């Protein structure tokens, strides 16, 4: 997720709120990373999140529950002016390596 320059502190506060909501759903904690070195200055506004799910179905159930939380709907509006871009990638472990 790329954050609008100068809004990283606001993003971190919103992430803390989201963590509270995930805890209510019993989701294990996510790891959040902030770029400290990259190709250009824009990379310094990049956040990366990492978590593991037992299955894609478990993730889909979380997204549905999380998105339907009234508190999350309100919080989503606060993200809009500070997120420059957002992408999601889903990976699976390569077995037998």
N, C-alpha and C positions, 0 to 999 in steps of 0.2 A: 504494500500500500504506500503510495507516495502522498505525503502530507504537504499542504501549502506551506511555503517557507514562513517561518516565524510562528507556526501553530503547533509545533511538536509538544509543547507543555500541555496545551488543551487536549491534544490527542491522548497523551498519557493519562490524564484525568478521566477521559471517557473510557479508556481501556480498563481502568480500575473499576469503574461503574459496571462495565460489561462483565468483569470477573465476578462481581457480586451476583449478577443474574445467572451466570453459568454455575456458580456454587449452589444457587437455589435449585437448579436442575440436577445437581449431583454430578456434574461434568468434571473430570479431572483437570487440574490447572494446565493452561497453555504456556508455552515459552514464547516470549516476545523479544524480538531483537531490533536494535536500531543501528543503522549503518554509521560507522565512524570513519570509514575510508572507502573511496570508490573512484570510478572513472572521472566523475565531474562533480561539481558542487550540488547538483540536483540529487545525487545519490545520498547525500547527507540527510535528506528528508524521507528516506525509505525505511519503512517498518516491515518486518517479516515475522510471521507467526507459525509456530510448529506445535502440533499435537498428534496423538495417535488415536485411532478408533479401531474397535474390534472388527467392524465391517462397514461397508458403505451404507448399509441400511441403518446402522446405528447413527451415523453421521446425518443421514437424511431426516431421521426422527428428531435429532437435536435441532437441526435447522428449522424444522416445522414448529417445534415447541418454542424455541428461542425467538423466532420471528413473530409468533403470536402473542408474546408477552406484552402487555400494555406498556410496561416501563421501557421495553426495548423499542417499541414503535416511537415513543417520544425521544429516546436517545438517538435513534437513527437520523432524525431531523437535525440534531446537533452536529452530526458527522458531515453532512452535506457541504457546508461552506469551508471545511478544512481538508477534505480529501481531494487531491489533485487527480488521482487515478487509483484504481483498485483492480487487482487480478487475483484469481484463485487457481491454484494448481493442486491436484490430488495425485499422490504417488503411492505406489505399493512396493513392498520390500521384494528384492530379487532373492529368491530362495537358492540354496545350494552354492553359495559363493564362498 
